[in-house]
Amino acid sequence: MTADVLVVGASIGGLTTVETLRARGFRGTVQVVGAESRLPYDRPPLSKKVLSGVWDEEQIRLRGPQELERLDAEFLLGRRALHLDTEAHTVRLDDGRALGYRRLVLATGLTPRPLPGADSLRGVWALRTFEDGAGLRADLLTARSVAVVGAGVLGCEIAATARQMGLHVSLIDPSPVPMLRQTGATLGQLLYQLHTERGVRVLTGSRATGLVDDNGQVVGVTVEGGETIPADVVAVTIGSTPATDWLIGSGLALGDGIVCDERGRAAADVHAVGDVARWSDGTTGGSNRLENRTNAVHQARFVAADITGAPDDFQQIPYFWTDQYDIRMQVFGSLPADADVRLIEGTPESRRFVMVAEKDGRPVAVAGWNSAKAVMAAKTAYLS
Ligand SMILES: Cc1cc2nc3c(=O)[nH]c(=O)nc-3n(C[C@H](O)[C@H](O)[C@H](O)COP(=O)(O)OP(=O)(O)OC[C@H]3O[C@@H](n4cnc5c(N)ncnc54)[C@H](O)[C@@H]3O)c2cc1C
């Protein structure tokens, strides 16, 4: 069979593509291939409400079985795509089947970057899948101490959740402040204070060099300078790489993601959306690959509209949020480390504020802590 649309990756990007196609009246045949066997689920809660035990698997499901059935799409879950032939318009799966397509949408997301030596050790976790979340939680429940290697968004969220579970937490990162790449120096400094006040040992300017092995169980992390940080559990959050290995040799341009034009087209009849996709930016002439949920949804909607022949304008202001302790931080725009940041509402002491970031005198981002309404208003005022 040749599907009118074949989607590879059955998570938020792939699912939103299918839902948008149907919502726009697309009646063609649709197949969705997903490497994970479980029904599509949401990843953001994995480091928050799943890790803390507040939500279970059912509560993070993106759609129930009946909703999926109503999409009239064939879901091939637990199947991995291994090879793409763009000339023949086929994708070969790990069970040997070759699926034909008229249009292909790639939404394969990311693969966590491992720390050398981590594979063989018990107690070392990355966090990308539900299994990772459940396994990390089970280990945290019997642990006294955890070291989190990498203080990006994910690392900070895991540190906050583990601390709230009562563990001794060390957060290790070579940068001078947490989340420098995502939020810049000023907000990073506030995050440093937040974690420190809550009792996390924040080792910034500190590079992890290895894991300490005691009969196959991790017992610590070594850092540059020679110190060993004791830990019963280690969470490795040192970034991820786009899941494109299977596309090597397919003829698609790969360069930290699937390289696409500003409409998400990677080749004739091939589109890419979400964390794996690097879209060119028509305004700046550069390109962006964003790792957040909102971007995956927006790109998927846009590509589905493009397939149905009625494309929208793609104008998206990057957005992400993060929950740490009792703080929800929201950031619209891109916040370079060296931006000038000024407070426009509230105060850091009250844990409610909005800041605007400027580069070369031009607003490039707005960020808020516990200020959902005010940050939306600032977005409209400064970035629209
Ligand atoms: C723990 C965690 C917390 C997060 N928190 C936030 C947050 O607070 N805010 C926010 O905005 N974003 C957050 N994110 C990011 C957000 O979840 C992602 O941006 C979003 O999931 C991207 O969706 P996607 O569909 O592009 O990729 P993914 O969700 O990664 O899905 C890709 C799917 O493709 C499958 N796949 C890969 N290769 C193949 C193959 N060859 N064949 C078949 N299937 C394949 C994978 O198994 C996976 O199921 C978080 C992510 C994680 C992991």
The ligand as a MOL file (V3000), in Angstrom:
LIG
                    3D

  0  0  0     0  0            999 V3000
M  V30 BEGIN CTAB
M  V30 COUNTS 53 58 0 0 0
M  V30 BEGIN ATOM
M  V30 1 C 11.5580 15.2210 30.3620 0
M  V30 2 C 11.1660 16.2810 29.3810 0
M  V30 3 C 10.5840 17.4600 29.8400 0
M  V30 4 C 10.2180 18.4520 28.9300 0
M  V30 5 N 9.6440 19.6100 29.4140 0
M  V30 6 C 9.2470 20.5550 28.5310 0
M  V30 7 C 8.6120 21.7490 28.9960 0
M  V30 8 O 8.4350 21.9580 30.2040 0
M  V30 9 N 8.2170 22.6760 28.0690 0
M  V30 10 C 8.4020 22.4580 26.7100 0
M  V30 11 O 8.0290 23.3190 25.8970 0
M  V30 12 N 8.9890 21.3520 26.2480 0
M  V30 13 C 9.4340 20.3900 27.1190 0
M  V30 14 N 10.0260 19.2530 26.6460 0
M  V30 15 C 10.2730 19.1190 25.1980 0
M  V30 16 C 9.0740 18.5210 24.4610 0
M  V30 17 O 8.6310 17.3640 25.0950 0
M  V30 18 C 9.5100 18.2360 23.0280 0
M  V30 19 O 9.7970 19.4770 22.4190 0
M  V30 20 C 8.4540 17.4960 22.2350 0
M  V30 21 O 8.2010 16.2200 22.7720 0
M  V30 22 C 8.9130 17.3320 20.7790 0
M  V30 23 O 7.9980 16.5700 20.0820 0
M  V30 24 P 8.4160 15.7340 18.7800 0
M  V30 25 O 7.1450 15.0720 18.3230 0
M  V30 26 O 9.1750 16.6000 17.8570 0
M  V30 27 O 9.4740 14.6410 19.2860 0
M  V30 28 P 9.3770 13.5300 20.4110 0
M  V30 29 O 8.3720 13.8700 21.4460 0
M  V30 30 O 10.7730 13.2630 20.8550 0
M  V30 31 O 8.8530 12.2360 19.6340 0
M  V30 32 C 9.5930 11.5850 18.6540 0
M  V30 33 C 9.0710 10.1660 18.5240 0
M  V30 34 O 9.6570 9.5680 17.3790 0
M  V30 35 C 10.0490 8.2520 17.6910 0
M  V30 36 N 11.1130 7.8330 16.7740 0
M  V30 37 C 12.4240 8.2270 16.7660 0
M  V30 38 N 13.0860 7.6280 15.7600 0
M  V30 39 C 12.1900 6.8340 15.1330 0
M  V30 40 C 12.2700 5.9580 14.0130 0
M  V30 41 N 13.4030 5.7790 13.3190 0
M  V30 42 N 11.1560 5.2800 13.6320 0
M  V30 43 C 9.9790 5.4560 14.3110 0
M  V30 44 N 9.8470 6.2760 15.3530 0
M  V30 45 C 10.9340 6.9610 15.7660 0
M  V30 46 C 10.4940 8.3420 19.1360 0
M  V30 47 O 10.4940 7.0630 19.7370 0
M  V30 48 C 9.4530 9.2850 19.7220 0
M  V30 49 O 8.3430 8.5910 20.1840 0
M  V30 50 C 10.4290 18.2440 27.5360 0
M  V30 51 C 11.0280 17.0650 27.0850 0
M  V30 52 C 11.4080 16.0780 27.9890 0
M  V30 53 C 12.0580 14.8060 27.4900 0
M  V30 END ATOM
M  V30 BEGIN BOND
M  V30 1 1 1 2
M  V30 2 1 2 3
M  V30 3 2 2 52
M  V30 4 2 3 4
M  V30 5 1 4 5
M  V30 6 1 4 50
M  V30 7 2 5 6
M  V30 8 1 6 7
M  V30 9 1 6 13
M  V30 10 2 7 8
M  V30 11 1 7 9
M  V30 12 1 9 10
M  V30 13 2 10 11
M  V30 14 1 10 12
M  V30 15 2 12 13
M  V30 16 1 13 14
M  V30 17 1 14 15
M  V30 18 1 14 50
M  V30 19 1 15 16
M  V30 20 1 16 17
M  V30 21 1 16 18
M  V30 22 1 18 19
M  V30 23 1 18 20
M  V30 24 1 20 21
M  V30 25 1 20 22
M  V30 26 1 22 23
M  V30 27 1 23 24
M  V30 28 2 24 25
M  V30 29 1 24 26
M  V30 30 1 24 27
M  V30 31 1 27 28
M  V30 32 2 28 29
M  V30 33 1 28 30
M  V30 34 1 28 31
M  V30 35 1 31 32
M  V30 36 1 32 33
M  V30 37 1 33 34
M  V30 38 1 33 48
M  V30 39 1 34 35
M  V30 40 1 35 36
M  V30 41 1 35 46
M  V30 42 1 36 37
M  V30 43 1 36 45
M  V30 44 2 37 38
M  V30 45 1 38 39
M  V30 46 1 39 40
M  V30 47 2 39 45
M  V30 48 1 40 41
M  V30 49 2 40 42
M  V30 50 1 42 43
M  V30 51 2 43 44
M  V30 52 1 44 45
M  V30 53 1 46 47
M  V30 54 1 46 48
M  V30 55 1 48 49
M  V30 56 2 50 51
M  V30 57 1 51 52
M  V30 58 1 52 53
M  V30 END BOND
M  V30 END CTAB
M  END
